[in-house]
């Protein structure tokens, strides 16, 4: 039972890996499909970046 389950899982993952990547092994990426960041998300990203920069400066100096 375990062996057949593992074999089935192996085949499924292999099939997904072969088919799921699209042509030439490159994933298709369309930037227009990604929604733009809201103002809140932009502010949160800026705050996070500033915090990471501050921590980096404290840890490594200049």
PDBQT receptor file of N, H, CA, C and O in Angstrom, charges set to zero:
ATOM      1  N   UNK A   1       0.831  -1.192   0.000  1.00  0.00    +0.000 N 
ATOM      2  CA  UNK A   1       0.000   0.000   0.000  1.00  0.00    +0.000 C 
ATOM      3  C   UNK A   1       0.877   1.258   0.000  1.00  0.00    +0.000 C 
ATOM      4  O   UNK A   1       0.684   2.153  -0.823  1.00  0.00    +0.000 OA
ATOM      5  N   UNK A   2       1.830   1.321   0.916  1.00  0.00    +0.000 N 
ATOM      6  H   UNK A   2       1.987   0.594   1.585  1.00  0.00    +0.000 HD
ATOM      7  CA  UNK A   2       2.705   2.488   0.994  1.00  0.00    +0.000 C 
ATOM      8  C   UNK A   2       3.517   2.640  -0.290  1.00  0.00    +0.000 C 
ATOM      9  O   UNK A   2       3.714   3.751  -0.783  1.00  0.00    +0.000 OA
ATOM     10  N   UNK A   3       3.985   1.510  -0.827  1.00  0.00    +0.000 N 
ATOM     11  H   UNK A   3       3.825   0.608  -0.426  1.00  0.00    +0.000 HD
ATOM     12  CA  UNK A   3       4.815   1.548  -2.017  1.00  0.00    +0.000 C 
ATOM     13  C   UNK A   3       4.022   2.087  -3.209  1.00  0.00    +0.000 C 
ATOM     14  O   UNK A   3       4.541   2.892  -3.983  1.00  0.00    +0.000 OA
ATOM     15  N   UNK A   4       2.780   1.654  -3.361  1.00  0.00    +0.000 N 
ATOM     16  H   UNK A   4       2.359   1.000  -2.732  1.00  0.00    +0.000 HD
ATOM     17  CA  UNK A   4       1.977   2.127  -4.489  1.00  0.00    +0.000 C 
ATOM     18  C   UNK A   4       1.642   3.616  -4.333  1.00  0.00    +0.000 C 
ATOM     19  O   UNK A   4       1.606   4.352  -5.319  1.00  0.00    +0.000 OA
ATOM     20  N   UNK A   5       1.399   4.052  -3.102  1.00  0.00    +0.000 N 
ATOM     21  H   UNK A   5       1.428   3.455  -2.301  1.00  0.00    +0.000 HD
ATOM     22  CA  UNK A   5       1.129   5.468  -2.861  1.00  0.00    +0.000 C 
ATOM     23  C   UNK A   5       2.347   6.313  -3.220  1.00  0.00    +0.000 C 
ATOM     24  O   UNK A   5       2.222   7.346  -3.878  1.00  0.00    +0.000 OA
ATOM     25  N   UNK A   6       3.526   5.870  -2.787  1.00  0.00    +0.000 N 
ATOM     26  H   UNK A   6       3.628   5.031  -2.253  1.00  0.00    +0.000 HD
ATOM     27  CA  UNK A   6       4.751   6.611  -3.073  1.00  0.00    +0.000 C 
ATOM     28  C   UNK A   6       5.014   6.655  -4.574  1.00  0.00    +0.000 C 
ATOM     29  O   UNK A   6       5.440   7.684  -5.099  1.00  0.00    +0.000 OA
ATOM     30  N   UNK A   7       4.764   5.548  -5.265  1.00  0.00    +0.000 N 
ATOM     31  H   UNK A   7       4.418   4.713  -4.838  1.00  0.00    +0.000 HD
ATOM     32  CA  UNK A   7       4.981   5.498  -6.706  1.00  0.00    +0.000 C 
ATOM     33  C   UNK A   7       4.021   6.447  -7.426  1.00  0.00    +0.000 C 
ATOM     34  O   UNK A   7       4.416   7.157  -8.350  1.00  0.00    +0.000 OA
ATOM     35  N   UNK A   8       2.769   6.450  -6.999  1.00  0.00    +0.000 N 
ATOM     36  H   UNK A   8       2.448   5.873  -6.249  1.00  0.00    +0.000 HD
ATOM     37  CA  UNK A   8       1.771   7.335  -7.602  1.00  0.00    +0.000 C 
ATOM     38  C   UNK A   8       2.150   8.799  -7.367  1.00  0.00    +0.000 C 
ATOM     39  O   UNK A   8       2.046   9.622  -8.277  1.00  0.00    +0.000 OA
ATOM     40  N   UNK A   9       2.583   9.117  -6.164  1.00  0.00    +0.000 N 
ATOM     41  H   UNK A   9       2.668   8.448  -5.425  1.00  0.00    +0.000 HD
ATOM     42  CA  UNK A   9       3.001  10.473  -5.843  1.00  0.00    +0.000 C 
ATOM     43  C   UNK A   9       4.202  10.877  -6.692  1.00  0.00    +0.000 C 
ATOM     44  O   UNK A   9       4.260  11.997  -7.200  1.00  0.00    +0.000 OA
ATOM     45  N   UNK A  10       5.148   9.974  -6.843  1.00  0.00    +0.000 N 
ATOM     46  H   UNK A  10       5.101   9.064  -6.431  1.00  0.00    +0.000 HD
ATOM     47  CA  UNK A  10       6.333  10.228  -7.651  1.00  0.00    +0.000 C 
ATOM     48  C   UNK A  10       5.947  10.529  -9.094  1.00  0.00    +0.000 C 
ATOM     49  O   UNK A  10       6.460  11.474  -9.693  1.00  0.00    +0.000 OA
ATOM     50  N   UNK A  11       5.043   9.724  -9.654  1.00  0.00    +0.000 N 
ATOM     51  H   UNK A  11       4.627   8.956  -9.168  1.00  0.00    +0.000 HD
ATOM     52  CA  UNK A  11       4.608   9.950 -11.030  1.00  0.00    +0.000 C 
ATOM     53  C   UNK A  11       3.883  11.284 -11.169  1.00  0.00    +0.000 C 
ATOM     54  O   UNK A  11       4.089  12.005 -12.144  1.00  0.00    +0.000 OA
ATOM     55  N   UNK A  12       3.046  11.609 -10.207  1.00  0.00    +0.000 N 
ATOM     56  H   UNK A  12       2.879  11.023  -9.415  1.00  0.00    +0.000 HD
ATOM     57  CA  UNK A  12       2.298  12.865 -10.262  1.00  0.00    +0.000 C 
ATOM     58  C   UNK A  12       3.241  14.067 -10.227  1.00  0.00    +0.000 C 
ATOM     59  O   UNK A  12       3.090  15.002 -11.013  1.00  0.00    +0.000 OA
ATOM     60  N   UNK A  13       4.201  14.039  -9.324  1.00  0.00    +0.000 N 
ATOM     61  H   UNK A  13       4.324  13.279  -8.685  1.00  0.00    +0.000 HD
ATOM     62  CA  UNK A  13       5.141  15.152  -9.213  1.00  0.00    +0.000 C 
ATOM     63  C   UNK A  13       6.001  15.274 -10.462  1.00  0.00    +0.000 C 
ATOM     64  O   UNK A  13       6.287  16.381 -10.917  1.00  0.00    +0.000 OA
ATOM     65  N   UNK A  14       6.409  14.152 -11.011  1.00  0.00    +0.000 N 
ATOM     66  H   UNK A  14       6.176  13.252 -10.641  1.00  0.00    +0.000 HD
ATOM     67  CA  UNK A  14       7.202  14.170 -12.235  1.00  0.00    +0.000 C 
ATOM     68  C   UNK A  14       6.427  14.761 -13.393  1.00  0.00    +0.000 C 
ATOM     69  O   UNK A  14       6.966  15.539 -14.179  1.00  0.00    +0.000 OA
ATOM     70  N   UNK A  15       5.166  14.392 -13.496  1.00  0.00    +0.000 N 
ATOM     71  H   UNK A  15       4.728  13.759 -12.858  1.00  0.00    +0.000 HD
ATOM     72  CA  UNK A  15       4.321  14.901 -14.566  1.00  0.00    +0.000 C 
ATOM     73  C   UNK A  15       4.119  16.405 -14.411  1.00  0.00    +0.000 C 
ATOM     74  O   UNK A  15       4.187  17.145 -15.393  1.00  0.00    +0.000 OA
ATOM     75  N   UNK A  16       3.876  16.854 -13.199  1.00  0.00    +0.000 N 
ATOM     76  H   UNK A  16       3.821  16.253 -12.401  1.00  0.00    +0.000 HD
ATOM     77  CA  UNK A  16       3.691  18.287 -12.949  1.00  0.00    +0.000 C 
ATOM     78  C   UNK A  16       4.977  19.046 -13.292  1.00  0.00    +0.000 C 
ATOM     79  O   UNK A  16       4.924  20.122 -13.888  1.00  0.00    +0.000 OA
ATOM     80  N   UNK A  17       6.115  18.490 -12.920  1.00  0.00    +0.000 N 
ATOM     81  H   UNK A  17       6.157  17.616 -12.436  1.00  0.00    +0.000 HD
ATOM     82  CA  UNK A  17       7.388  19.157 -13.182  1.00  0.00    +0.000 C 
ATOM     83  C   UNK A  17       7.652  19.263 -14.677  1.00  0.00    +0.000 C 
ATOM     84  O   UNK A  17       8.192  20.268 -15.139  1.00  0.00    +0.000 OA
ATOM     85  N   UNK A  18       7.278  18.237 -15.441  1.00  0.00    +0.000 N 
ATOM     86  H   UNK A  18       6.840  17.420 -15.066  1.00  0.00    +0.000 HD
ATOM     87  CA  UNK A  18       7.534  18.252 -16.883  1.00  0.00    +0.000 C 
ATOM     88  C   UNK A  18       6.584  19.210 -17.602  1.00  0.00    +0.000 C 
ATOM     89  O   UNK A  18       6.992  19.910 -18.528  1.00  0.00    +0.000 OA
ATOM     90  N   UNK A  19       5.336  19.242 -17.185  1.00  0.00    +0.000 N 
ATOM     91  H   UNK A  19       5.004  18.673 -16.432  1.00  0.00    +0.000 HD
ATOM     92  CA  UNK A  19       4.323  20.009 -17.911  1.00  0.00    +0.000 C 
ATOM     93  C   UNK A  19       4.180  21.425 -17.362  1.00  0.00    +0.000 C 
ATOM     94  O   UNK A  19       3.899  22.356 -18.117  1.00  0.00    +0.000 OA
ATOM     95  N   UNK A  20       4.367  21.592 -16.073  1.00  0.00    +0.000 N 
ATOM     96  H   UNK A  20       4.595  20.836 -15.460  1.00  0.00    +0.000 HD
ATOM     97  CA  UNK A  20       4.038  22.848 -15.417  1.00  0.00    +0.000 C 
ATOM     98  C   UNK A  20       4.937  24.023 -15.751  1.00  0.00    +0.000 C 
ATOM     99  O   UNK A  20       4.570  25.163 -15.467  1.00  0.00    +0.000 OA
ATOM    100  N   UNK A  21       6.086  23.792 -16.338  1.00  0.00    +0.000 N 
ATOM    101  H   UNK A  21       6.384  22.866 -16.569  1.00  0.00    +0.000 HD
ATOM    102  CA  UNK A  21       7.030  24.886 -16.546  1.00  0.00    +0.000 C 
ATOM    103  C   UNK A  21       6.827  25.620 -17.857  1.00  0.00    +0.000 C 
ATOM    104  O   UNK A  21       7.454  26.659 -18.068  1.00  0.00    +0.000 OA
ATOM    105  N   UNK A  22       5.982  25.128 -18.741  1.00  0.00    +0.000 N 
ATOM    106  H   UNK A  22       5.473  24.284 -18.569  1.00  0.00    +0.000 HD
ATOM    107  CA  UNK A  22       5.774  25.796 -20.012  1.00  0.00    +0.000 C 
ATOM    108  C   UNK A  22       6.904  25.493 -20.980  1.00  0.00    +0.000 C 
ATOM    109  O   UNK A  22       7.703  24.587 -20.741  1.00  0.00    +0.000 OA
ATOM    110  N   UNK A  23       6.975  26.241 -22.064  1.00  0.00    +0.000 N 
ATOM    111  H   UNK A  23       6.326  26.977 -22.258  1.00  0.00    +0.000 HD
ATOM    112  CA  UNK A  23       7.953  25.963 -23.105  1.00  0.00    +0.000 C 
ATOM    113  C   UNK A  23       9.350  26.384 -22.674  1.00  0.00    +0.000 C 
ATOM    114  O   UNK A  23       9.527  27.432 -22.053  1.00  0.00    +0.000 OA
ATOM    115  N   UNK A  24      10.320  25.581 -22.999  1.00  0.00    +0.000 N 
ATOM    116  H   UNK A  24      10.177  24.729 -23.503  1.00  0.00    +0.000 HD
ATOM    117  CA  UNK A  24      11.709  25.907 -22.733  1.00  0.00    +0.000 C 
ATOM    118  C   UNK A  24      12.075  25.955 -21.264  1.00  0.00    +0.000 C 
ATOM    119  O   UNK A  24      13.128  26.488 -20.916  1.00  0.00    +0.000 OA
ATOM    120  N   UNK A  25      11.246  25.418 -20.397  1.00  0.00    +0.000 N 
ATOM    121  H   UNK A  25      10.390  24.985 -20.679  1.00  0.00    +0.000 HD
ATOM    122  CA  UNK A  25      11.551  25.412 -18.983  1.00  0.00    +0.000 C 
ATOM    123  C   UNK A  25      11.363  26.757 -18.305  1.00  0.00    +0.000 C 
ATOM    124  O   UNK A  25      11.651  26.897 -17.116  1.00  0.00    +0.000 OA
ATOM    125  N   UNK A  26      10.887  27.742 -19.041  1.00  0.00    +0.000 N 
ATOM    126  H   UNK A  26      10.654  27.629 -20.007  1.00  0.00    +0.000 HD
ATOM    127  CA  UNK A  26      10.667  29.072 -18.481  1.00  0.00    +0.000 C 
ATOM    128  C   UNK A  26       9.203  29.231 -18.105  1.00  0.00    +0.000 C 
ATOM    129  O   UNK A  26       8.318  28.919 -18.901  1.00  0.00    +0.000 OA
ATOM    130  N   UNK A  27       8.948  29.707 -16.916  1.00  0.00    +0.000 N 
ATOM    131  H   UNK A  27       9.667  29.961 -16.270  1.00  0.00    +0.000 HD
ATOM    132  CA  UNK A  27       7.574  29.975 -16.503  1.00  0.00    +0.000 C 
ATOM    133  C   UNK A  27       7.101  31.244 -17.200  1.00  0.00    +0.000 C 
ATOM    134  O   UNK A  27       7.841  32.224 -17.294  1.00  0.00    +0.000 OA
ATOM    135  N   UNK A  28       5.879  31.219 -17.679  1.00  0.00    +0.000 N 
ATOM    136  H   UNK A  28       5.278  30.424 -17.602  1.00  0.00    +0.000 HD
ATOM    137  CA  UNK A  28       5.315  32.402 -18.318  1.00  0.00    +0.000 C 
ATOM    138  C   UNK A  28       4.980  33.424 -17.238  1.00  0.00    +0.000 C 
ATOM    139  O   UNK A  28       4.348  33.087 -16.236  1.00  0.00    +0.000 OA
ATOM    140  N   UNK A  29       5.396  34.655 -17.436  1.00  0.00    +0.000 N 
ATOM    141  H   UNK A  29       5.910  34.928 -18.249  1.00  0.00    +0.000 HD
ATOM    142  CA  UNK A  29       5.152  35.703 -16.444  1.00  0.00    +0.000 C 
ATOM    143  C   UNK A  29       4.607  36.929 -17.155  1.00  0.00    +0.000 C 
ATOM    144  O   UNK A  29       5.246  37.479 -18.052  1.00  0.00    +0.000 OA
ATOM    145  N   UNK A  30       3.440  37.343 -16.749  1.00  0.00    +0.000 N 
ATOM    146  H   UNK A  30       2.921  36.896 -16.020  1.00  0.00    +0.000 HD
ATOM    147  CA  UNK A  30       2.818  38.525 -17.323  1.00  0.00    +0.000 C 
ATOM    148  C   UNK A  30       2.630  39.551 -16.212  1.00  0.00    +0.000 C 
ATOM    149  O   UNK A  30       1.748  39.384 -15.369  1.00  0.00    +0.000 OA
ATOM    150  N   UNK A  31       3.440  40.610 -16.192  1.00  0.00    +0.000 N 
ATOM    151  H   UNK A  31       4.156  40.746 -16.876  1.00  0.00    +0.000 HD
ATOM    152  CA  UNK A  31       3.346  41.587 -15.105  1.00  0.00    +0.000 C 
ATOM    153  C   UNK A  31       1.969  42.229 -14.987  1.00  0.00    +0.000 C 
ATOM    154  O   UNK A  31       1.593  42.680 -13.905  1.00  0.00    +0.000 OA
ATOM    155  N   UNK A  32       1.214  42.277 -16.072  1.00  0.00    +0.000 N 
ATOM    156  H   UNK A  32       1.519  41.910 -16.951  1.00  0.00    +0.000 HD
ATOM    157  CA  UNK A  32      -0.104  42.910 -16.013  1.00  0.00    +0.000 C 
ATOM    158  C   UNK A  32      -1.084  42.103 -15.174  1.00  0.00    +0.000 C 
ATOM    159  O   UNK A  32      -2.120  42.625 -14.763  1.00  0.00    +0.000 OA
ATOM    160  N   UNK A  33      -0.766  40.825 -14.911  1.00  0.00    +0.000 N 
ATOM    161  H   UNK A  33       0.076  40.401 -15.244  1.00  0.00    +0.000 HD
ATOM    162  CA  UNK A  33      -1.647  39.994 -14.098  1.00  0.00    +0.000 C 
ATOM    163  C   UNK A  33      -1.474  40.268 -12.604  1.00  0.00    +0.000 C 
ATOM    164  O   UNK A  33      -2.319  39.877 -11.799  1.00  0.00    +0.000 OA
ATOM    165  N   UNK A  34      -0.386  40.936 -12.236  1.00  0.00    +0.000 N 
ATOM    166  H   UNK A  34       0.300  41.253 -12.890  1.00  0.00    +0.000 HD
ATOM    167  CA  UNK A  34      -0.113  41.211 -10.825  1.00  0.00    +0.000 C 
ATOM    168  C   UNK A  34      -0.754  42.551 -10.469  1.00  0.00    +0.000 C 
ATOM    169  O   UNK A  34      -0.443  43.565 -11.094  1.00  0.00    +0.000 OA
ATOM    170  N   UNK A  35      -1.638  42.571  -9.480  1.00  0.00    +0.000 N 
ATOM    171  H   UNK A  35      -1.890  41.747  -8.972  1.00  0.00    +0.000 HD
ATOM    172  CA  UNK A  35      -2.280  43.843  -9.126  1.00  0.00    +0.000 C 
ATOM    173  C   UNK A  35      -1.271  44.833  -8.559  1.00  0.00    +0.000 C 
ATOM    174  O   UNK A  35      -0.311  44.448  -7.891  1.00  0.00    +0.000 OA
ATOM    175  N   UNK A  36      -1.502  46.106  -8.832  1.00  0.00    +0.000 N 
ATOM    176  H   UNK A  36      -2.282  46.418  -9.374  1.00  0.00    +0.000 HD
ATOM    177  CA  UNK A  36      -0.614  47.148  -8.323  1.00  0.00    +0.000 C 
ATOM    178  C   UNK A  36      -0.736  47.229  -6.804  1.00  0.00    +0.000 C 
ATOM    179  O   UNK A  36      -1.772  46.893  -6.229  1.00  0.00    +0.000 OA
ATOM    180  N   UNK A  37       0.339  47.681  -6.169  1.00  0.00    +0.000 N 
ATOM    181  H   UNK A  37       1.180  47.954  -6.636  1.00  0.00    +0.000 HD
ATOM    182  CA  UNK A  37       0.327  47.822  -4.712  1.00  0.00    +0.000 C 
ATOM    183  C   UNK A  37      -0.566  48.995  -4.323  1.00  0.00    +0.000 C 
ATOM    184  O   UNK A  37      -0.586  50.027  -4.994  1.00  0.00    +0.000 OA
ATOM    185  N   UNK A  38      -1.294  48.823  -3.244  1.00  0.00    +0.000 N 
ATOM    186  H   UNK A  38      -1.278  47.984  -2.699  1.00  0.00    +0.000 HD
ATOM    187  CA  UNK A  38      -2.090  49.928  -2.704  1.00  0.00    +0.000 C 
ATOM    188  C   UNK A  38      -1.159  50.880  -1.964  1.00  0.00    +0.000 C 
ATOM    189  O   UNK A  38       0.005  50.561  -1.721  1.00  0.00    +0.000 OA
ATOM    190  N   UNK A  39      -1.678  52.041  -1.611  1.00  0.00    +0.000 N 
ATOM    191  H   UNK A  39      -2.623  52.299  -1.808  1.00  0.00    +0.000 HD
ATOM    192  CA  UNK A  39      -0.866  53.012  -0.867  1.00  0.00    +0.000 C 
ATOM    193  C   UNK A  39      -0.432  52.449   0.486  1.00  0.00    +0.000 C 
ATOM    194  O   UNK A  39       0.693  52.681   0.929  1.00  0.00    +0.000 OA
ATOM    195  N   UNK A  40      -1.332  51.706   1.141  1.00  0.00    +0.000 N 
ATOM    196  H   UNK A  40      -2.246  51.518   0.781  1.00  0.00    +0.000 HD
ATOM    197  CA  UNK A  40      -0.981  51.093   2.428  1.00  0.00    +0.000 C 
ATOM    198  C   UNK A  40       0.151  50.087   2.260  1.00  0.00    +0.000 C 
ATOM    199  O   UNK A  40       1.064  50.028   3.084  1.00  0.00    +0.000 OA
ATOM    200  N   UNK A  41       0.089  49.296   1.192  1.00  0.00    +0.000 N 
ATOM    201  H   UNK A  41      -0.653  49.344   0.523  1.00  0.00    +0.000 HD
ATOM    202  CA  UNK A  41       1.142  48.306   0.943  1.00  0.00    +0.000 C 
ATOM    203  C   UNK A  41       2.462  48.993   0.623  1.00  0.00    +0.000 C 
ATOM    204  O   UNK A  41       3.521  48.551   1.068  1.00  0.00    +0.000 OA
ATOM    205  N   UNK A  42       2.400  50.076  -0.149  1.00  0.00    +0.000 N 
ATOM    206  H   UNK A  42       1.539  50.436  -0.510  1.00  0.00    +0.000 HD
ATOM    207  CA  UNK A  42       3.623  50.823  -0.463  1.00  0.00    +0.000 C 
ATOM    208  C   UNK A  42       4.250  51.400   0.806  1.00  0.00    +0.000 C 
ATOM    209  O   UNK A  42       5.468  51.358   0.983  1.00  0.00    +0.000 OA
ATOM    210  N   UNK A  43       3.400  51.940   1.688  1.00  0.00    +0.000 N 
ATOM    211  H   UNK A  43       2.411  51.974   1.544  1.00  0.00    +0.000 HD
ATOM    212  CA  UNK A  43       3.901  52.511   2.942  1.00  0.00    +0.000 C 
ATOM    213  C   UNK A  43       4.498  51.424   3.827  1.00  0.00    +0.000 C 
ATOM    214  O   UNK A  43       5.548  51.618   4.439  1.00  0.00    +0.000 OA
ATOM    215  N   UNK A  44       3.823  50.281   3.890  1.00  0.00    +0.000 N 
ATOM    216  H   UNK A  44       2.970  50.123   3.393  1.00  0.00    +0.000 HD
ATOM    217  CA  UNK A  44       4.336  49.168   4.692  1.00  0.00    +0.000 C 
ATOM    218  C   UNK A  44       5.681  48.691   4.152  1.00  0.00    +0.000 C 
ATOM    219  O   UNK A  44       6.586  48.380   4.927  1.00  0.00    +0.000 OA
ATOM    220  N   UNK A  45       5.815  48.630   2.823  1.00  0.00    +0.000 N 
ATOM    221  H   UNK A  45       5.080  48.882   2.194  1.00  0.00    +0.000 HD
ATOM    222  CA  UNK A  45       7.083  48.214   2.214  1.00  0.00    +0.000 C 
ATOM    223  C   UNK A  45       8.178  49.231   2.519  1.00  0.00    +0.000 C 
ATOM    224  O   UNK A  45       9.307  48.855   2.832  1.00  0.00    +0.000 OA
ATOM    225  N   UNK A  46       7.848  50.514   2.429  1.00  0.00    +0.000 N 
ATOM    226  H   UNK A  46       6.930  50.820   2.174  1.00  0.00    +0.000 HD
ATOM    227  CA  UNK A  46       8.829  51.560   2.728  1.00  0.00    +0.000 C 
ATOM    228  C   UNK A  46       9.260  51.493   4.192  1.00  0.00    +0.000 C 
ATOM    229  O   UNK A  46      10.444  51.624   4.501  1.00  0.00    +0.000 OA
ATOM    230  N   UNK A  47       8.297  51.288   5.089  1.00  0.00    +0.000 N 
ATOM    231  H   UNK A  47       7.335  51.182   4.837  1.00  0.00    +0.000 HD
ATOM    232  CA  UNK A  47       8.622  51.169   6.514  1.00  0.00    +0.000 C 
ATOM    233  C   UNK A  47       9.529  49.971   6.770  1.00  0.00    +0.000 C 
ATOM    234  O   UNK A  47      10.494  50.060   7.528  1.00  0.00    +0.000 OA
ATOM    235  N   UNK A  48       9.209  48.854   6.129  1.00  0.00    +0.000 N 
ATOM    236  H   UNK A  48       8.425  48.782   5.513  1.00  0.00    +0.000 HD
ATOM    237  CA  UNK A  48      10.011  47.639   6.298  1.00  0.00    +0.000 C 
ATOM    238  C   UNK A  48      11.430  47.866   5.777  1.00  0.00    +0.000 C 
ATOM    239  O   UNK A  48      12.406  47.511   6.437  1.00  0.00    +0.000 OA
ATOM    240  N   UNK A  49      11.533  48.464   4.582  1.00  0.00    +0.000 N 
ATOM    241  H   UNK A  49      10.740  48.752   4.046  1.00  0.00    +0.000 HD
ATOM    242  CA  UNK A  49      12.855  48.726   4.010  1.00  0.00    +0.000 C 
ATOM    243  C   UNK A  49      13.678  49.640   4.916  1.00  0.00    +0.000 C 
ATOM    244  O   UNK A  49      14.874  49.420   5.108  1.00  0.00    +0.000 OA
ATOM    245  N   UNK A  50      13.029  50.670   5.474  1.00  0.00    +0.000 N 
ATOM    246  H   UNK A  50      12.058  50.849   5.318  1.00  0.00    +0.000 HD
ATOM    247  CA  UNK A  50      13.733  51.594   6.365  1.00  0.00    +0.000 C 
ATOM    248  C   UNK A  50      14.202  50.871   7.625  1.00  0.00    +0.000 C 
ATOM    249  O   UNK A  50      15.315  51.106   8.097  1.00  0.00    +0.000 OA
ATOM    250  N   UNK A  51      13.370  50.002   8.167  1.00  0.00    +0.000 N 
ATOM    251  H   UNK A  51      12.466  49.811   7.784  1.00  0.00    +0.000 HD
ATOM    252  CA  UNK A  51      13.744  49.248   9.368  1.00  0.00    +0.000 C 
ATOM    253  C   UNK A  51      14.915  48.314   9.075  1.00  0.00    +0.000 C 
ATOM    254  O   UNK A  51      15.844  48.212   9.876  1.00  0.00    +0.000 OA
ATOM    255  N   UNK A  52      14.872  47.631   7.929  1.00  0.00    +0.000 N 
ATOM    256  H   UNK A  52      14.117  47.714   7.278  1.00  0.00    +0.000 HD
ATOM    257  CA  UNK A  52      15.962  46.719   7.568  1.00  0.00    +0.000 C 
ATOM    258  C   UNK A  52      17.262  47.495   7.357  1.00  0.00    +0.000 C 
ATOM    259  O   UNK A  52      18.334  47.041   7.758  1.00  0.00    +0.000 OA
ATOM    260  N   UNK A  53      17.160  48.669   6.724  1.00  0.00    +0.000 N 
ATOM    261  H   UNK A  53      16.290  49.037   6.398  1.00  0.00    +0.000 HD
ATOM    262  CA  UNK A  53      18.343  49.503   6.510  1.00  0.00    +0.000 C 
ATOM    263  C   UNK A  53      18.922  49.957   7.852  1.00  0.00    +0.000 C 
ATOM    264  O   UNK A  53      20.138  49.946   8.042  1.00  0.00    +0.000 OA
ATOM    265  N   UNK A  54      18.051  50.354   8.776  1.00  0.00    +0.000 N 
ATOM    266  H   UNK A  54      17.063  50.363   8.621  1.00  0.00    +0.000 HD
ATOM    267  CA  UNK A  54      18.492  50.792  10.104  1.00  0.00    +0.000 C 
ATOM    268  C   UNK A  54      19.204  49.656  10.836  1.00  0.00    +0.000 C 
ATOM    269  O   UNK A  54      20.276  49.856  11.406  1.00  0.00    +0.000 OA
ATOM    270  N   UNK A  55      18.606  48.466  10.819  1.00  0.00    +0.000 N 
ATOM    271  H   UNK A  55      17.735  48.303  10.355  1.00  0.00    +0.000 HD
ATOM    272  CA  UNK A  55      19.220  47.319  11.492  1.00  0.00    +0.000 C 
ATOM    273  C   UNK A  55      20.550  46.948  10.850  1.00  0.00    +0.000 C 
ATOM    274  O   UNK A  55      21.492  46.567  11.545  1.00  0.00    +0.000 OA
ATOM    275  N   UNK A  56      20.628  47.057   9.526  1.00  0.00    +0.000 N 
ATOM    276  H   UNK A  56      19.862  47.366   8.962  1.00  0.00    +0.000 HD
ATOM    277  CA  UNK A  56      21.874  46.756   8.830  1.00  0.00    +0.000 C 
ATOM    278  C   UNK A  56      22.965  47.743   9.247  1.00  0.00    +0.000 C 
ATOM    279  O   UNK A  56      24.100  47.353   9.520  1.00  0.00    +0.000 OA
ATOM    280  N   UNK A  57      22.600  49.035   9.291  1.00  0.00    +0.000 N 
ATOM    281  H   UNK A  57      21.678  49.352   9.069  1.00  0.00    +0.000 HD
ATOM    282  CA  UNK A  57      23.571  50.055   9.690  1.00  0.00    +0.000 C 
ATOM    283  C   UNK A  57      24.047  49.837  11.123  1.00  0.00    +0.000 C 
ATOM    284  O   UNK A  57      25.232  49.993  11.416  1.00  0.00    +0.000 OA
ATOM    285  N   UNK A  58      23.124  49.476  12.015  1.00  0.00    +0.000 N 
ATOM    286  H   UNK A  58      22.161  49.349  11.776  1.00  0.00    +0.000 HD
ATOM    287  CA  UNK A  58      23.492  49.228  13.411  1.00  0.00    +0.000 C 
ATOM    288  C   UNK A  58      24.423  48.029  13.532  1.00  0.00    +0.000 C 
ATOM    289  O   UNK A  58      25.345  48.022  14.348  1.00  0.00    +0.000 OA
ATOM    290  N   UNK A  59      24.169  47.018  12.712  1.00  0.00    +0.000 N 
ATOM    291  H   UNK A  59      23.420  47.023  12.049  1.00  0.00    +0.000 HD
ATOM    292  CA  UNK A  59      24.958  45.796  12.829  1.00  0.00    +0.000 C 
ATOM    293  C   UNK A  59      26.315  45.911  12.142  1.00  0.00    +0.000 C 
ATOM    294  O   UNK A  59      27.320  45.430  12.663  1.00  0.00    +0.000 OA
ATOM    295  N   UNK A  60      26.343  46.550  10.972  1.00  0.00    +0.000 N 
ATOM    296  H   UNK A  60      25.526  46.941  10.548  1.00  0.00    +0.000 HD
ATOM    297  CA  UNK A  60      27.568  46.563  10.175  1.00  0.00    +0.000 C 
ATOM    298  C   UNK A  60      28.236  47.928  10.083  1.00  0.00    +0.000 C 
ATOM    299  O   UNK A  60      29.294  48.054   9.466  1.00  0.00    +0.000 OA
ATOM    300  N   UNK A  61      27.647  48.937  10.678  1.00  0.00    +0.000 N 
ATOM    301  H   UNK A  61      26.788  48.835  11.179  1.00  0.00    +0.000 HD
ATOM    302  CA  UNK A  61      28.257  50.262  10.623  1.00  0.00    +0.000 C 
ATOM    303  C   UNK A  61      27.976  50.942   9.305  1.00  0.00    +0.000 C 
ATOM    304  O   UNK A  61      26.883  50.826   8.750  1.00  0.00    +0.000 OA
ATOM    305  N   UNK A  62      28.974  51.657   8.804  1.00  0.00    +0.000 N 
ATOM    306  H   UNK A  62      29.862  51.751   9.255  1.00  0.00    +0.000 HD
ATOM    307  CA  UNK A  62      28.785  52.428   7.572  1.00  0.00    +0.000 C 
ATOM    308  C   UNK A  62      28.474  51.491   6.460  1.00  0.00    +0.000 C 
ATOM    309  O   UNK A  62      28.276  51.925   5.325  1.00  0.00    +0.000 OA
TER     310      UNK A  62
